[in-house]
Amino acid sequence: MFKKLFYQTATYGFSTVLVKLFPFIISPFISQRFGPSAIAPFVDFYSVAGIIIVLLTHGMETSFFRFAQKDISSGKLMSTASLSVIGASLFFIIISLFFRQSLAIAFKTPDQVSFLVIMLIILGVDGICAMPFVILRKEGRSKKYTLVKTVNEVINFLFVIFFIVLFPKFSNGLFGFQYDQKFGIGYVFIANLIASIFSLILLFGEFKKINIKDFDVNLWKEMLSYSWPIMLAGLSGVVNETMDRQFLKYLLPNGENVIQMAIYGTVCKLVTFITLFRQAYLLGVEPFFFAHAKNENSGQTYSKLMTWFIIVNCVIFLGLCVNLNWISEQYIRNSSFYVGLPIVPIVLVAAVFLGIYLNLSIWYKLSDKTRFGAYISIIGAIVTISINYFFIPSYGYWASAWATCASYLIMMIVSYYLGQKYYPIPYEIKTCIIYVCSGIVVSYISYYLLKGNIIYGNILFLLYTLFIFFERKLFINIKNYIKR
């Protein structure tokens, strides 16, 4: 059982790591090439990309896995879910391009219509590709899933490097095209579009399985009734995760807003390491949770998975904190962004809380109470919006960092208590609290009191990992002794 979970997590995790790792590798080239003002459009548009993708997929990915457990024709289920997402994506492309000028004005970027158009097409294409990836996961075709994801990121990486590093060196142009200095960050958008189109082509075989005649309206309505709360939860989650960039843009004075937005967006990418593990784990574990929900000891299994998930999260989080100054020098490579580093430990803690919340959220998916996911996420969004709205004018991106942390903390606590009421799972709650709280204390001492001293910080990190190792070993020995 755990071997299968490990295989799924490792396989899908590999592609997930690539999906996040390549942008992480690219980012230093971008930040080194462009300053905060030039990067601002990139941070700006991508901060709303998540909301659009959630709307286009409208919870159909999770709904597909849930309904796959029922006695429904796979062709009917596949076509119904896929056509719903594809239809929404095509409609989005047509409508958004028609109103592109109005959208650019609403975004306060009337001089960046070309960037916006490219971004809109990218999102539409990615939406169209969403369900074929889900189909590959359902069929267990992890190799093709990984291949397509890898090709996408490699192509994106190569074209970004070409456009921002090599292309400017051709003073006489290349193949009749001249490098446009003013277009600048727009070349990164073009690289992303090329990569998305390649993914679309590689997934052609999956599209052939979709038959419009298999679309079932009644099934579609049932799936929507299950998926809309997941969509609302996803929207609220994106508000918590990325919409603070928009608050910075609209609540701070012109000039200062784009600088703070770019700095905040850039330093927050240091959270990528935690995000990599979380997404890889969730991709592998979600089908596992559904498949083992009826097992007699499923609760104990979920509890063990949660404990180890928290351990790995805390180790990654603390490792980043104690080495933050060194990592930022290697990664960001532009001193203009270093002023934002003190908020990174706060955002890292928020990422830990988010991971725990997403792990806890399995209770409402397994019990078909997905509306609670929407309620919890809406509570989190209200917290995020309130703190950002009232405190950004005075504290800038510090308010955004604390808003994210507070939001995920509240969502985590609410989800735990509701889960214990409607779908009790015997989590090792006291042990998990000790791991998280001790990790936060050590990170505070290391970064803020010891001023990020790498030597002292890593000594504390080593002591923390030894504490976890011996605490787990002692706990297991005591437990085995009691059983005997």
N, C-alpha and C positions, 0 to 999 in steps of 0.2 A: 504493500500500500504506500508506504513512505518512499520506497524506491521509485514507484511510478510518479509520485508527486515531485520528487527530486529531479527526475528526468524531464518532466514537463516544465518545471521551473527553470532548469538549466537551459533547455532548448529554447523556449520562448524568451527566457531571460537574456540569452546571448543576443538575439535580435533586438530586444528592448535596450540592452546596454549599447548596442551600436547606434540605435535610433537617437539616444541621448548623448552618447559619447562623441559622435562626429560633430554635432553642433557645439559640444563642449570644447573640442579640439579646435574648431573653426573660430570660436569666439575670441581667442587671443589675437588672431590675425585681424579680425574686424575691429576690436578695441584699439589695437596698435595703429591701424590704418586710419581710423576715424575717431574724432573726439566725441564728447557727449552730445553736442548739438547735432552732429551728422548721424549719430546712431539713433537718435530719438524717434524718427519715423519707424524704424525697424522694431524697437521696443513697443511703440504705440500700437501699431497694427497687429502685432502678434499677441498683444495683451487681450485683444477681443476675439482672436482666432478660436480660442477654446469655447467661447459661448456659441459661436456659429456652428462649430463641429457638433456640439451637444444638441443643438436644435436640428441639425441635419440628420443625425442618427437617432434622435428622440427616444433613446433607451432601447432601441430594437436589438442591440447586441446582447444585452443581458436577457431581454425577453426571449430571444431566440434560444438561448441555452436552457431557459426555464421550460419553454414549451416543447423543447426537444426531448424532455423526460416523459412527455405524454404520448398517447397513442395517436399520433398525427403523421400523415404522409410527409416524408422528408422533403420531397419535391415541392409540395404545397407550402410547407413551412419556409423553405429556403426562398422560394419565389415571392411569397407574400412579404416577408421581412425585407428582402433585398429591393424589391420594386418600390416599397414604401420609402426607403432611404434614397434610392436613385432618383425617384420622382421629386423628392424634396430638394435634392442637390441640383437637379436641372432647373427646377423652378427658381431656386435661389440665384443661380448664375444669370438667368435671363432678367429677373427683376432687379438685381443689384447692379448689373451693368447698365440697365436702362436709367437708373437713378444715381449713377456714379457721381455726377456733379453735386447733387444734393447731399449725398453721403460724405463727400469730401469736405463740404462746408460744415456739416454737422460735426465732423471729426476735427474741425479747426485746422484742416490741412488742404485748403483750396488750391495750393500750388503743388500738391503731390498726388494729383489724380492718377498719373501713370502708375505710381507705386500701389495705389489702392486697387486699381483694375487688375494688376498682376496678382495681388493678394486674394482678391475675390475669386479669380479663376482657380488659384491653388486650392482654396478651401472647397470649392465645388468639386474639383477633381478628387481631392482627398475624401470627401463625403461619398462620392460614387464608389471609391475603392474600399470603403469601410466594411461592408458586409462580405465581400469575397474573402477578406482576411478572417472574419468570424467563421466562415464556412471551412476554411483551411484548418482552423483550430478545432472545430467540431469534428472534422474528419480525421484528426490526428496527423495531418500532413505538415508536420513541423518543419521539415526540410525546405519545402517550397516557401512556407511562411517566412522562414529565416532568410532564404535566398532573396526574395522580393524586397524585404526590409533592408537587407544588406546592400543590394544593388542600388536602392533608392538613396541610401546615405552616402555610399561611395561616390555616386554620380554627383550628388549635391556638394559633397566635400571637394571633389576635383574641380567642378565648375566655379565654386566660390574662390578657391585658390587661383584658378586661372584668371578670373575676372578682376580680382583685387590685387593680385601679386604679379602675374605674368603679363596680362593684357596691357597695362599701362606702360610697359617697357617697349612696346612696339610703337615707336614714335610716328611711323608712317602708316599705322593701321594694320589690320590683318583681315584678309579676305574681303577687302572693301569696306570694313567697319573700323571706325576710329573710336578710341576710348574717350568717353565723355566724362570729364571731371565733375561736372554738375550732377550727372546722374548718380555717381558715387554709390551709396548704399543700395540703390536700385538694382545693381548687378547681383546682389545677394538674393533678392526676390526672384530674379530671372533664373538663377541656379536652382532655386527651390522648385520653380515651375517645371523646369526641364526634368528634374528628378521625379516629380509627381506624375508627369506624362509617361515616363518610363515604367513606373509602377502600374499604371493603367494598362499599358500594353502587355506587361508580364502576367497580369491577372485575367487576360482575355479568356483563357480556358474555363475559369470559374464563372465568367459572365454567360458563357454558352449554356450553363446548367440552369439559368434563370429563364423561365417560360411565363410569358404574360398570361397564358391560358390557365396556369396553376394558381394565379392570384385569387385568394379567397377573401371576400369582403367581410364575412362574419368572423373568420379567424383573425383578420387584420384588426377588427374592432376589439376582439378579446385581447390581442397582443398590446394594443394601444392602452387598454384599461390597466394592464399590468405595467406598461413601460412609461406612462406619462409621469407618475411620481418619481421614477428613476431619472427622467429628463429634468424635472424640477430640482431634484437633488443635485444633478450634475451642473445645472445652471448656477445654483447657489454655491456649489463647490468652486466653480470657475470664478464667480464673484469674489470668493474668499481668497483664491489663489493668484489671480492676475489683474482683477479690475481696479486694484489700488493704484495702478499706473494711470488709469483714466482719472481717478480722483485727484492725483497729483497734477495732472494736466489742466483740469478745470478749476481747481481750488487754489492754486498758487499763481502769483503774478506772471505775466508773459515774460519769457526769457528764463526766469528762474525755474519755471515749471518743466521745460524740456530738459534742462540740466539735471534736475533732481530725478526726473523720470528715467533718464538714461543711466545715471549713477545707480539708482535703486535696481533697475532691471538688470544691469551688468553684474553687480555684486551678488544679487540673489541667485545667479547661475551657479555659484559655488555650492548651492544645495543639491546640485545635480547628482552627487554621489549617493545621497540618501534616496533621491527620487529613482535612481537606477535600480537599487535593490528593491524598493517598494513596488515598482511597476512590474519588475521581473517576477517577484513573488506572487503578486495578485493575479498576473496572467496565468500562472501555473496552478494557483490554488483555487480560483473560482470554480472551474469545472470539477475539481476534486471535491470541493465542498458539496456541490449539488449531487455528485455521484455517490457520496458516502453519507448523505443526510439520514437515510433510513437505517444505518448501522446502529447496533445497540450501544456501542461505546463511542459514538461520533462526538459527543460532548467532550469527553476526555481527550480525544484526538485534537479537536479544535483548541482546547485549552493549552495543550503542549505546543502546538504550532504558534499560538499567540505569545507564549513565554519566550520561545526561541526567536521569534520575529522581533520582540522588544530588545532582547539581548544584542542581536546583530545591529539593530537600528542605533542603540545607545553607543555601541563600540564605534560605529562609523561616525556618528555625531561628535563624539568626544575626540576621536582621531582628527577630525577636521578642525575642531576648535583649537586644539593645542598646537596645530601646525598652520593656523590660518594665515599668519603673516608671510610665511615662506610660500605657501600655496598661492596666495594672491599675487606675489611677485612673479611666479612662474606662469600664472594663468592670465592675469589681466594685462600686465605689461604696459600700463599707462597710468602714471601717477595721478592723473586727473580724477580717477575713479576711487583712489584709496581712501578718500574722506568718508566713503560709505561703509567701510569694513566693520566698524563697531556694531552695526546692526545685524551682521551675519549670524552671530551666536543665537540671537533671538529668533531669526528666521529658521535656523536649524532646529531649535526646540519646537517651533511650530510644525516643521516637517515630521518630527517624531510623533507629535500629537495627531497629525493627519493620518499617518500610517496606522496608528493604533485604532483611530476611528474607523478607517476603511476596513480594517480587520474585524472590528466589532460589528460592522454593518451587515455581516452575513446573516444575522438573526432575522432581519425583516425581509430578506430575499428568500430565505428558506421557509418562512412562515407565511409568505404571500401577503405581507403587510408593508408593501413598498411605499405606501403613502407616508409612513413614519419617516422614511428616508428623506422625503420631501420636507416634512415638518422640521426635522432636525437641521437640515441644510438651510432652510429659510431662517431659522433661529440664528444660525451662524452668520448668514448673510446680513441680517439685521445688526448683529454685533459689529461686523466688519464695516458696514456702511456708516453706522452711528459714530464709531471711533474715528474713522477717516474723515467724515464730514465735519465733526466738531474740533478735531485736533490737528489736522493737516495744515490749516492756515498758520498755526503757531509752531508746530514741531516738524513739519515736512514729512520726509520718509520715515522718521522715527515713529510717527503715529501709525504709518502703514505697517511697519514691522510688528508693533505691539498689537495692532488690530488683528492681524493674521494669527498671532500666537493666542490671543484671548479667544478668538472665534473657534479655533480648532480644539482648544482646551474644553470649552463649554460643550461643543458638539460631542466630544469624546465622552464626557461625563454623562450627558443626557442619553446618549446611545447605550452606554453601559447599563444604566438603571432601567431603561425601557426594555432592553434585551433580557435582563434578568427577570422581568415581569412576564414577558410574552414568549420567550424562547430561552430558558435558563441554560447557561453553559458554565461549568465550574472552573472559572479562570483562577489562576494563582494570583489573586488581586494584590495581596500584601507584598509578595515577592516582586511583582511587576512594578509596584509603586516605589519600592526601595531602589530598584535598578534605575528607574527614570529620575527620581529625585536626587540620588547620589551622583548620577551623571551630570545633571544640571548644576549641582553645587561645585563639582570638580571643574566644570567648564567655566563657571563664573570666577573661581579662584585663579585658574590658569590664564584666561584672556584679560580679565579686567583688573584683578589684583596684582598678578605677576606680569602684567603688560605684554602678554603673549610670548613670554620667554620660552623658546622651543625646548631647551634642555629640561628646565623644571616642569614644563607642561607635559613632556613625554614621560617623565618619571611618574607624575600623577596618573597619566594614562595607563602606564604599565601596572601601577598599583591597583587601579580600578579594574582592569581586565583580570588580574590575579584574584581580586576580591570576588568577582563573579565566578571564576573557575572554581575556587575553593568553596564558595558558598553553595554552588550547585552540587559539587561533589559531596559536601557534608550533608546537604539536604537529602540527596539520593541515598546515602548510607543510612541515615536515620530512618528514612521511609522503608528501606529494605529490612532493617532490623525489626521495626514494628510489625511488618508483615510476617516475619519468621516467628 
